[in-house]
Amino acid sequence: MDMVRNIPFFSIMLAMFSGPVCSVLPGRIARAVNAAVITLIMGMSAVLLHVLNIRGESFVYMMGHFPAPWGNEIRAGVLEAGMAMFFCMVMLLSVLGGIKKLFDEVVESKHNLYYVLVGLMLSSLLALVYTNDLFTAYVFVEINTISACGLIMIRENGRTIEAAVRYMVMSLIGSAMILLGICMLYDITGHLLMSNIRESVIEMTSGGAYPEPLLFTIALMSVGLAIKCALFPFHAWLPDAYGYSTVSSAAILSSLVSKGYIFLLIKIIYRIIGFNIYGDSGVIDVLFIFGLAGMIFGSVSAIRENDIRRMIAYSSVAQIGYIFMGIGMGTQFGMVAAIFHMLSHASTKSLLFISAIGLTDVSDGSRKFEPLTGSAYRNRVAGVAFAVGALSMVGVPLFSGFVSKLLFAEAAVSLTGRMLPALIVLGISTILNAIYFMKTVIRIYTPVENDRYPVVSMKEVPLYSVVLVAFIVLNVLLGVMSDPIVELIRKGLDMFS
């Protein structure tokens, strides 16, 4: 067990220091080093998950020689280890799936810089998952923001630079709110370690001390993280950021970055404020309403789009709404549904972005729907992959999206005040999802007579095809093997408490 305790720390450090190493290497070697590091961390995370699941316990790793409340700590349980492994898996597939397009989208001399940013992104995500210190979490939130901006603007055209600036402005507003919330929480509790803060919060609420500052603190951190997640109505930066960045960047940003922030919010709810105290604050009601609104307005915006990548990007607004609806239900079952949907959305959104680029490549590079007609016949693996992702987003059985929506429905049924709005919006959103995703699937599978565009076989793009098949398998596994995954999530949340 002693060696296993080092895995979270070494995972964060390995990802972080892979950046400086890649910065002095040629692009091809940097790519190999980056893939090897992600694979190694994924393997270590799998070992950690296996050990913690068997032992049924979590542990705290003290960094340095200073114990609480002065030192810094890392905490690992089943949920943290599982999320770290999943993040690595999706990131590895996202990077490999966009390798071929990277040569067209990024100057070759900057390929090593791209893998520096990927390494920093992974280290920040792992730190958000594992850290038990609130200020350390804020530091890595900023590292995450900087690396995300770099991944957007490295393509160096007008749209990506504009998108990166808009992302940076909105993200800094969110960061400022988070930092202000942390400062106020430190002022009223005197602690930065999550477990110590929670003890102080319990004492304050039981004694009736600082009710208004505590409520304001909860609101600041929650809204700040909601802004960084692109929860409606804070989503204006998202379509351009996802729609015009490189395909690997779009896959990573849409599937992982927002999930890191949401996981931090879940840690704040459970390990800092306390689930019951957070539920009584009223902030959770606001998140529930914003989540419902995002599910509708994100889908409506996607229907109005004539650009396949921007359509997928707007779909993310709706899917983030699903997650916040689950959190806003204020129940353990709702939280389980929200976390499972994080996994479902991460695997499906990367699949959609990477498959979409295969369809546009055989349509003269056009992302408009009319030239995409029949593209599934020109690139069969991309067509099948996009169809699988679309069916999952709609909620067709056998795929992960169906399990997510089923879990949300079951969670809503057990609520008295929120059951009706949750079920109604869930049904409307599912219909809207079907409209824009099935419209696209029908379009790409509509035959074209005397098709002038080239046909690409799996043999011509072997790595790309393998990545898409892997994403399809991952999505199906989440759909047909959901019971043990849901049980792991419940077990991890119990360890949180």
C-alpha positions as CSV (number, residue, x, y, z in Angstrom):
1,M,0.0,0.0,0.0
2,D,2.9,2.4,0.7
3,M,4.0,2.3,-3.0
4,V,0.5,2.8,-4.2
5,R,0.2,6.0,-2.1
6,N,2.8,7.6,-4.3
7,I,0.8,7.1,-7.5
8,P,-1.3,10.4,-7.4
9,F,1.7,12.6,-6.7
10,F,3.9,10.9,-9.3
11,S,1.0,11.0,-11.9
12,I,0.7,14.8,-11.5
13,M,4.5,15.4,-11.5
14,L,5.1,13.0,-14.5
15,A,2.5,14.9,-16.6
16,M,3.8,18.3,-15.5
17,F,7.5,17.5,-16.2
18,S,6.7,15.9,-19.6
19,G,6.0,19.4,-20.8
20,P,9.6,20.8,-20.4
21,V,10.9,17.5,-21.8
22,C,8.7,17.8,-24.9
23,S,9.7,21.5,-25.4
24,V,13.3,20.5,-26.3
25,L,12.4,17.5,-28.5
26,P,11.4,17.3,-32.2
27,G,7.7,17.1,-32.8
28,R,7.7,13.4,-33.7
29,I,9.6,12.4,-30.5
30,A,7.6,14.7,-28.4
31,R,4.4,13.0,-29.6
32,A,5.8,9.6,-28.6
33,V,6.9,10.8,-25.2
34,N,3.5,12.4,-24.6
35,A,1.6,9.3,-25.6
36,A,3.9,7.1,-23.4
37,V,3.4,9.4,-20.4
38,I,-0.4,9.4,-20.7
39,T,-0.4,5.6,-21.1
40,L,1.9,5.1,-18.1
41,I,-0.3,7.4,-15.9
42,M,-3.4,5.6,-17.1
43,G,-1.9,2.3,-16.1
44,M,-0.8,3.6,-12.7
45,S,-4.3,5.0,-12.2
46,A,-5.9,1.6,-13.1
47,V,-3.6,-0.1,-10.5
48,L,-4.6,2.5,-7.9
49,L,-8.3,2.0,-8.7
50,H,-8.0,-1.7,-8.4
51,V,-6.2,-1.6,-5.0
52,L,-8.6,1.0,-3.5
53,N,-11.7,-0.8,-4.7
54,I,-10.5,-4.1,-3.1
55,R,-9.6,-2.4,0.2
56,G,-12.7,-0.2,0.2
57,E,-10.8,2.8,1.6
58,S,-9.3,6.1,0.7
59,F,-6.1,7.6,1.9
60,V,-4.5,11.0,2.4
61,Y,-0.9,11.6,1.2
62,M,1.0,14.4,3.1
63,M,3.4,16.3,0.9
64,G,6.6,17.4,2.7
65,H,7.1,17.4,6.4
66,F,4.3,19.7,7.5
67,P,1.1,18.2,8.7
68,A,-2.4,19.8,8.6
69,P,-3.3,22.6,8.8
70,W,0.0,24.1,7.4
71,G,1.0,21.4,4.9
72,N,-0.4,20.3,1.6
73,E,-2.2,17.1,1.0
74,I,-3.4,14.8,-1.8
75,R,-6.4,12.6,-1.3
76,A,-7.2,9.4,-3.3
77,G,-10.3,7.2,-3.3
78,V,-12.2,5.0,-5.8
79,L,-13.8,8.0,-7.5
80,E,-10.6,10.0,-7.9
81,A,-8.6,7.0,-9.2
82,G,-11.4,6.1,-11.6
83,M,-11.8,9.6,-12.9
84,A,-8.0,10.0,-13.4
85,M,-7.9,6.7,-15.4
86,F,-10.8,7.8,-17.5
87,F,-9.3,11.3,-18.2
88,C,-6.1,9.7,-19.4
89,M,-7.9,7.2,-21.6
90,V,-10.0,9.9,-23.3
91,M,-7.0,12.3,-23.7
92,L,-4.8,9.6,-25.2
93,L,-7.5,8.7,-27.8
94,S,-8.2,12.4,-28.5
95,V,-4.5,13.2,-29.1
96,L,-4.0,10.1,-31.3
97,G,-7.2,10.7,-33.3
98,G,-6.1,14.2,-34.3
99,I,-2.4,13.5,-35.2
100,K,-3.0,13.4,-38.9
101,K,-4.9,16.7,-38.9
102,L,-2.3,18.4,-36.7
103,F,0.1,18.6,-39.6
104,D,-2.5,20.5,-41.6
105,E,-3.6,22.8,-38.7
106,V,-0.4,23.6,-36.8
107,V,3.0,24.7,-38.1
108,E,5.3,21.7,-37.7
109,S,7.9,23.7,-35.7
110,K,5.2,24.1,-33.0
111,H,4.2,20.5,-32.7
112,N,6.4,20.0,-29.6
113,L,4.8,23.1,-28.0
114,Y,1.4,21.4,-28.6
115,Y,2.4,18.4,-26.6
116,V,3.8,20.7,-23.8
117,L,0.3,22.1,-23.5
118,V,-1.3,18.7,-23.5
119,G,1.0,17.6,-20.7
120,L,0.2,20.7,-18.6
121,M,-3.5,20.1,-19.3
122,L,-3.3,16.6,-18.0
123,S,-1.3,17.6,-14.9
124,S,-3.9,20.2,-14.0
125,L,-6.8,17.8,-14.5
126,L,-5.1,15.2,-12.3
127,A,-4.4,17.8,-9.6
128,L,-8.0,19.0,-9.6
129,V,-9.0,15.3,-9.1
130,Y,-6.5,14.5,-6.3
131,T,-5.7,17.7,-4.4
132,N,-7.1,18.1,-0.8
133,D,-6.0,21.7,-0.7
134,L,-8.3,24.4,-1.9
135,F,-5.6,27.0,-2.9
136,T,-3.6,24.3,-4.8
137,A,-6.8,23.6,-6.7
138,Y,-7.1,27.3,-7.6
139,V,-3.4,27.2,-8.9
140,F,-4.1,24.3,-11.1
141,V,-7.4,25.9,-12.3
142,E,-5.3,28.7,-13.7
143,I,-2.8,26.2,-15.2
144,N,-5.8,24.5,-16.9
145,T,-7.0,27.9,-18.2
146,I,-3.6,28.8,-19.7
147,S,-3.1,25.5,-21.3
148,A,-6.7,25.5,-22.7
149,C,-6.1,28.9,-24.3
150,G,-2.9,27.7,-25.8
151,L,-4.6,24.6,-27.3
152,I,-7.2,26.9,-28.9
153,M,-4.9,29.5,-30.4
154,I,-2.0,27.3,-31.5
155,R,-3.8,27.0,-34.8
156,E,-3.0,30.7,-35.4
157,N,-5.8,32.0,-37.5
158,G,-8.1,34.9,-36.8
159,R,-11.0,32.8,-35.5
160,T,-9.0,30.8,-33.0
161,I,-7.2,33.9,-31.6
162,E,-10.6,35.6,-31.1
163,A,-12.0,32.5,-29.6
164,A,-9.0,32.2,-27.2
165,V,-9.4,35.8,-26.1
166,R,-13.1,35.4,-25.4
167,Y,-12.4,32.2,-23.5
168,M,-9.7,33.9,-21.5
169,V,-11.9,36.9,-20.6
170,M,-14.8,34.7,-19.4
171,S,-12.5,32.2,-17.7
172,L,-10.7,35.0,-15.8
173,I,-14.1,36.3,-14.5
174,G,-14.8,32.8,-13.3
175,S,-11.3,32.5,-11.7
176,A,-11.7,35.9,-10.0
177,M,-15.0,34.7,-8.4
178,I,-13.4,31.4,-7.3
179,L,-10.4,33.2,-5.8
180,L,-12.6,35.7,-3.9
181,G,-14.6,32.8,-2.6
182,I,-11.5,31.0,-1.4
183,C,-10.2,34.1,0.3
184,M,-13.5,34.6,2.1
185,L,-13.6,31.0,3.1
186,Y,-10.1,31.2,4.5
187,D,-11.0,34.4,6.4
188,I,-14.0,32.8,8.2
189,T,-12.4,29.3,8.8
190,G,-8.7,29.9,8.9
191,H,-8.0,26.8,6.8
192,L,-7.2,25.8,3.2
193,L,-7.2,22.0,3.5
194,M,-10.6,20.7,2.6
195,S,-11.2,18.4,5.6
196,N,-10.2,21.2,8.0
197,I,-12.5,23.7,6.3
198,R,-15.4,21.2,6.5
199,E,-15.0,20.8,10.2
200,S,-15.0,24.6,10.7
201,V,-18.1,25.0,8.4
202,I,-20.0,22.3,10.5
203,E,-19.1,24.2,13.7
204,M,-20.2,27.5,12.2
205,T,-23.5,26.3,10.9
206,S,-24.4,24.5,14.1
207,G,-23.6,27.6,16.1
208,G,-25.3,30.0,13.6
209,A,-22.0,32.0,12.9
210,Y,-21.3,33.8,9.6
211,P,-24.5,32.6,7.7
212,E,-24.3,35.4,5.1
213,P,-20.6,35.3,4.3
214,L,-20.8,31.5,4.0
215,L,-23.7,31.7,1.6
216,F,-21.9,34.4,-0.4
217,T,-18.8,32.2,-0.5
218,I,-20.7,29.2,-1.8
219,A,-22.4,31.3,-4.4
220,L,-19.1,32.8,-5.6
221,M,-17.3,29.5,-6.0
222,S,-20.3,27.8,-7.6
223,V,-21.0,30.5,-10.2
224,G,-17.3,30.9,-10.9
225,L,-17.0,27.2,-11.7
226,A,-20.2,27.3,-13.7
227,I,-18.8,30.1,-15.9
228,K,-15.6,28.1,-16.5
229,C,-17.8,25.0,-17.4
230,A,-19.8,27.1,-20.0
231,L,-23.1,26.5,-18.2
232,F,-25.9,28.5,-19.7
233,P,-26.0,31.5,-19.8
234,F,-22.2,31.7,-19.6
235,H,-21.6,29.8,-22.8
236,A,-21.0,32.5,-25.4
237,W,-17.3,31.7,-25.8
238,L,-17.8,27.9,-26.3
239,P,-18.9,27.5,-30.0
240,D,-15.9,29.3,-31.5
241,A,-13.5,27.7,-29.0
242,Y,-14.6,24.2,-29.8
243,G,-15.6,24.9,-33.4
244,Y,-12.3,26.4,-34.8
245,S,-9.5,24.9,-32.7
246,T,-7.6,21.8,-33.9
247,V,-9.6,18.5,-33.8
248,S,-7.6,17.1,-30.9
249,S,-8.0,20.4,-29.0
250,A,-11.8,20.4,-29.6
251,A,-12.0,16.8,-28.3
252,I,-9.9,17.5,-25.2
253,L,-11.6,20.8,-24.4
254,S,-15.2,19.5,-24.8
255,S,-14.7,16.2,-23.1
256,L,-12.3,16.9,-20.3
257,V,-11.7,20.6,-19.3
258,S,-15.3,21.3,-18.1
259,K,-15.3,17.9,-16.3
260,G,-12.3,18.8,-14.3
261,Y,-14.1,22.0,-13.0
262,I,-17.3,20.0,-12.3
263,F,-15.3,17.4,-10.3
264,L,-13.8,20.3,-8.3
265,L,-17.4,21.6,-7.6
266,I,-18.4,18.1,-6.5
267,K,-15.4,18.1,-4.1
268,I,-16.5,21.5,-2.8
269,I,-20.0,20.2,-2.2
270,Y,-19.0,17.0,-0.4
271,R,-15.6,17.7,1.2
272,I,-15.7,21.4,2.0
273,I,-19.2,22.7,2.5
274,G,-21.0,19.4,3.2
275,F,-23.8,17.9,1.1
276,N,-26.6,18.8,3.4
277,I,-25.4,22.3,4.1
278,Y,-24.9,23.0,0.4
279,G,-28.3,21.6,-0.4
280,D,-29.9,24.0,2.2
281,S,-28.0,27.1,0.9
282,G,-30.4,27.7,-2.1
283,V,-27.4,27.9,-4.5
284,I,-28.3,24.4,-5.6
285,D,-31.7,25.6,-6.8
286,V,-30.0,28.1,-9.1
287,L,-27.8,25.5,-10.5
288,F,-30.8,23.3,-11.1
289,I,-32.7,26.1,-13.0
290,F,-29.6,27.0,-15.1
291,G,-29.1,23.3,-15.9
292,L,-32.7,23.0,-17.2
293,A,-32.4,26.2,-19.2
294,G,-29.1,25.0,-20.7
295,M,-30.6,21.7,-21.8
296,I,-33.2,23.6,-23.9
297,F,-31.3,26.6,-25.2
298,G,-28.2,24.6,-26.0
299,S,-30.2,22.2,-28.1
300,V,-32.2,25.0,-29.8
301,S,-28.9,26.7,-30.8
302,A,-27.6,23.4,-32.1
303,I,-30.7,23.0,-34.3
304,R,-30.1,26.5,-35.8
305,E,-26.5,25.7,-36.8
306,N,-25.4,24.9,-40.4
307,D,-21.9,24.0,-39.3
308,I,-21.3,20.5,-38.0
309,R,-18.6,21.4,-35.6
310,R,-20.4,24.3,-34.1
311,M,-23.5,22.1,-33.9
312,I,-21.6,19.6,-31.8
313,A,-20.2,22.5,-29.7
314,Y,-23.7,23.8,-28.9
315,S,-24.7,20.3,-28.0
316,S,-22.1,20.5,-25.2
317,V,-24.0,23.4,-23.7
318,A,-27.0,21.1,-23.4
319,Q,-25.0,18.3,-22.0
320,I,-23.4,20.5,-19.4
321,G,-27.0,21.4,-18.5
322,Y,-27.8,17.7,-17.9
323,I,-24.9,17.5,-15.4
324,F,-25.9,20.6,-13.5
325,M,-29.5,19.4,-13.4
326,G,-28.3,16.2,-11.7
327,I,-26.2,18.2,-9.2
328,G,-29.1,20.6,-8.7
329,M,-31.4,17.7,-7.7
330,G,-29.7,17.8,-4.4
331,T,-29.8,14.0,-3.9
332,Q,-27.2,11.2,-3.9
333,F,-29.0,9.6,-6.8
334,G,-28.9,12.8,-8.8
335,M,-25.2,13.2,-8.2
336,V,-24.5,9.6,-9.3
337,A,-26.4,10.4,-12.5
338,A,-24.4,13.6,-13.0
339,I,-21.1,11.8,-12.6
340,F,-22.0,9.0,-14.9
341,H,-23.1,11.6,-17.5
342,M,-19.7,13.2,-17.2
343,L,-18.2,9.9,-18.3
344,S,-20.8,9.4,-21.1
345,H,-20.4,12.9,-22.4
346,A,-16.6,12.8,-22.4
347,S,-16.4,9.6,-24.4
348,T,-19.2,10.6,-26.8
349,K,-18.2,14.2,-27.5
350,S,-14.6,13.3,-28.4
351,L,-16.0,10.6,-30.7
352,L,-18.3,13.1,-32.4
353,F,-15.5,15.8,-33.0
354,I,-13.0,13.3,-34.3
355,S,-15.5,11.5,-36.5
356,A,-16.8,14.8,-37.8
357,I,-13.3,15.8,-39.1
358,G,-13.2,12.6,-41.1
359,L,-16.5,13.5,-42.7
360,T,-15.4,17.1,-43.6
361,D,-12.1,15.9,-45.0
362,V,-14.0,13.9,-47.7
363,S,-16.3,16.9,-48.4
364,D,-13.7,19.4,-49.6
365,G,-13.0,20.4,-46.1
366,S,-16.5,22.0,-45.8
367,R,-18.3,21.9,-42.5
368,K,-21.6,22.9,-44.0
369,F,-24.3,20.3,-44.1
370,E,-25.0,20.4,-47.9
371,P,-21.5,19.3,-49.0
372,L,-21.6,16.6,-46.2
373,T,-24.4,14.8,-48.0
374,G,-23.3,11.2,-48.5
375,S,-20.0,11.7,-46.6
376,A,-20.6,8.5,-44.5
377,Y,-20.1,6.5,-47.7
378,R,-16.9,8.2,-48.5
379,N,-15.4,7.6,-45.1
380,R,-17.3,4.6,-43.7
381,V,-15.6,4.4,-40.3
382,A,-16.2,8.1,-39.6
383,G,-19.8,7.7,-40.7
384,V,-20.4,4.7,-38.3
385,A,-18.6,6.5,-35.5
386,F,-20.6,9.7,-35.9
387,A,-23.9,7.7,-36.0
388,V,-22.9,5.9,-32.8
389,G,-22.1,9.2,-31.1
390,A,-25.4,10.7,-32.3
391,L,-27.4,7.7,-31.1
392,S,-25.7,7.9,-27.7
393,M,-26.5,11.6,-27.4
394,V,-30.2,11.0,-28.3
395,G,-30.4,8.2,-25.7
396,V,-30.8,5.0,-27.8
397,P,-30.4,1.8,-25.7
398,L,-27.0,0.0,-25.8
399,F,-25.2,3.3,-25.7
400,S,-23.9,5.3,-22.7
401,G,-26.3,8.2,-23.3
402,F,-29.3,6.0,-22.7
403,V,-28.0,5.0,-19.3
404,S,-27.4,8.6,-18.4
405,K,-31.0,9.7,-19.2
406,L,-32.4,6.7,-17.5
407,L,-30.4,7.5,-14.3
408,F,-31.6,11.2,-14.5
409,A,-35.2,10.0,-14.9
410,E,-34.9,7.6,-11.9
411,A,-33.3,10.4,-9.8
412,A,-36.1,12.8,-10.8
413,V,-38.9,10.4,-9.9
414,S,-37.8,10.3,-6.3
415,L,-38.1,14.1,-5.9
416,T,-41.4,15.8,-5.0
417,G,-40.8,19.4,-6.0
418,R,-38.5,18.9,-8.9
419,M,-39.8,15.8,-10.5
420,L,-42.2,17.4,-13.0
421,P,-39.8,20.1,-14.4
422,A,-36.9,17.6,-14.6
423,L,-38.9,15.0,-16.5
424,I,-40.6,17.5,-18.8
425,V,-37.3,19.2,-19.7
426,L,-35.6,15.8,-20.0
427,G,-38.2,14.7,-22.5
428,I,-38.1,18.0,-24.5
429,S,-34.3,18.0,-24.6
430,T,-34.3,14.4,-25.9
431,I,-36.7,15.3,-28.7
432,L,-34.5,18.3,-29.6
433,N,-31.4,16.1,-29.5
434,A,-33.0,13.7,-31.9
435,I,-33.9,16.6,-34.3
436,Y,-30.4,17.9,-34.9
437,F,-28.4,14.7,-34.5
438,M,-30.7,12.5,-36.6
439,K,-31.0,15.2,-39.2
440,T,-27.2,15.1,-39.5
441,V,-27.1,11.3,-39.6
442,I,-29.7,11.2,-42.4
443,R,-27.7,13.8,-44.3
444,I,-24.4,12.0,-44.2
445,Y,-26.1,8.7,-45.2
446,T,-28.1,10.2,-48.1
447,P,-26.5,8.7,-51.3
448,V,-25.2,11.1,-53.9
449,E,-25.3,10.3,-57.6
450,N,-22.0,10.8,-59.5
451,D,-20.2,11.7,-56.2
452,R,-17.1,13.8,-57.1
453,Y,-15.5,13.6,-53.7
454,P,-12.8,11.1,-52.8
455,V,-13.4,7.9,-50.9
456,V,-11.2,7.0,-47.9
457,S,-10.8,3.4,-46.7
458,M,-9.8,2.3,-43.2
459,K,-6.4,1.1,-44.5
460,E,-5.5,4.7,-45.6
461,V,-6.0,6.1,-42.1
462,P,-5.2,3.1,-39.8
463,L,-4.5,5.0,-36.5
464,Y,-7.6,7.3,-37.0
465,S,-9.8,4.2,-37.6
466,V,-8.4,2.4,-34.5
467,V,-9.1,5.5,-32.4
468,L,-12.7,5.7,-33.6
469,V,-13.3,2.0,-33.0
470,A,-11.9,2.4,-29.5
471,F,-14.2,5.2,-28.8
472,I,-17.2,3.2,-30.1
473,V,-16.2,0.3,-27.9
474,L,-15.8,2.6,-24.9
475,N,-19.2,4.1,-25.5
476,V,-20.9,0.7,-25.8
477,L,-19.1,-0.6,-22.7
478,L,-20.4,2.3,-20.7
479,G,-23.9,1.5,-22.0
480,V,-24.0,-2.3,-21.4
481,M,-21.8,-2.5,-18.3
482,S,-23.2,0.5,-16.5
483,D,-24.1,-1.4,-13.2
484,P,-20.5,-1.9,-11.9
485,I,-19.6,1.6,-13.0
486,V,-22.6,3.1,-11.2
487,E,-21.7,1.0,-8.1
488,L,-18.1,2.4,-8.2
489,I,-19.5,5.9,-8.4
490,R,-21.7,5.3,-5.4
491,K,-18.8,3.8,-3.5
492,G,-16.6,6.8,-4.3
493,L,-19.2,9.2,-3.1
494,D,-19.6,7.3,0.1
495,M,-15.8,7.7,0.6
496,F,-16.1,11.4,-0.1
497,S,-18.6,11.7,2.7
